[in-house]
Amino acid sequence: MEEIQLKLRPPLISTYKPLLPLPENVHLKEQDVPSSSSFRNNLPPSTVSAPNWAQIQEHNRELGLRGEELVLKHEKKLLQDAGRNDLADRVEHIALTDSAAGYDLLSFDDKGQPKYIEVKTTRKSSQTPFYISSNEVERSKKYGQSYWIYRLFNYGSNSEEICFFKLRGPADESLMLEANSYKAIAKNKN
């Protein structure tokens, strides 16, 4: 299997300490999608001190790339195990070259149909809410049943397995979406 190099942009802040690399023997373990009733009441507790947003953003960016790398390896292995090395060689880490694509990875099923995969990674539980952009939601509608969200959770635990579940199809059909930010432009006062 080809060696995959994790490509990171320079840190946003000089005091940031990157995550330790995962051992080579870490792999993904698929699980069932958790019940939707547990999502809404599992918001993170508020913090007393002001958060260091630059450090949080840097950590999340690196965590996301690590998750994408694991799913990339997982998808290639699935295709190789199915005897489709031709397709495994075509699996691509789109997010490294096109951050506006609306998905992170381009993979394939064993029949050669494309899979547009968005990876969402957390150190927390499977019920932890995650952010999805309007672009990702729109792409999920465009690609329909070819669009997948892989939700990795409990990342970084002392385990050789990183658990995940998959959601297929338009995001608004498989997720409870709640608006939490707006793009704002000043109104003309004329």
Secondary structure, DSSP 8 states (H G I E B T S, - for coil): -----------SSTT--------TT-EEEE-----GGGTTT------SS---HHHHHHHHHHHHHHHHHHHHHHHHHHHHHTT-HHHHTT-EEGGGT-TTSS-SEEEE-TTS-EEEEEEEE-SS-TT------HHHHHHHHHHGGGEEEEEEESTTSSSSEEEEEEEES-HHHHS---------------
